[in-house]
């Protein structure tokens, strides 16, 4: 026997109403996250890794909040969801581009190339999911989700360039891990989509 749907509590209703009454929109939060990541990219380009990493973390937190605020306040729109996803790709790409520029500035062609691969593969991870879902399939497979990539990049920045701890530079390692995760996750999602298409139909 099915159970009746849970009735929203008065406290929950009041909280939702309070969120709705706020002079704030999910799009404004998304744009704030973009501004934060642009600032982080500039700081990274200036090789201020710790400060850039902190700003990157704050900008990424805003990326998380916009979706939750959208759902809880009921202010979400189809365009808002599209804008959020698009800005997420821009934000990750612009910070990685700043890292590529730093390596290029120091003549480190290998790490510059790996950072570029990390940027391209992160876009492919997002594209494969979007394309799969556009075909009506599940596209969330793989180990390198955006949340995982953000954590790895944040650690690499905050502990990068021997700035926070003398003799400790995790930026290079984080870029290599990001590139590898991006490539592996892309192939995992391709295989996942193929498996769904080849599965016997009920």
C-alpha positions, 0 to 999 in steps of 0.5 A: 500500500502506498503511503500518502505524500508528506505534508510540508511542515509550516516551518518548511513553508515559511522558510521557502517563503523567506527564500522566495522573498529574498531580493536574490536570484539563482542567476545572480549567484551564478554570475557571482561565482563567475566573477570569483573564478575570474578573480582567481584566474587573475591571481593564479596568473600572477602566481599568487597561488594560495590567495587564488586557491581560496578565491577559487574555492569561494567561487566554486561554493557559489556554483554549488549554492545557485542550484540548491537555492534555485530548487529551495526557493522555486525561482529556478528557470530553464534558462537559469539551468542552462546558464549555470551549466555554461558558466561552470564550464567557463569557470573551470576553463578560465582557471586552467587557462591561467595555469597554462599561461603560468607554465608557458611563461616559465617555458615549461612546455610539458606541464603547459600541455598537460594543463591544456589537456586537463582543460579539454578533457574537463569539457569532454567530461561535461559534454559526454554527460550532456550528449547522453542525457540529450539522447535520453540516457544516463551520463553520470558514470565515471570517477572524475565528476566536477566536484572531484575535479574542483577539490583536486584543483583547489588542493593543487592551488593552495599547496602550489608554488612552495608558497604555503609550505616551503618545499611543497608544490602540489600544483604539477601533480594536481594538473597531471591527476586532472588530465588523467581523470578527465581522459579516463572519465570521458572513456568511462562515460562513452562505454557507459552510453554504449552499454545502455544502447546495447542492453536488451530492451524490456 
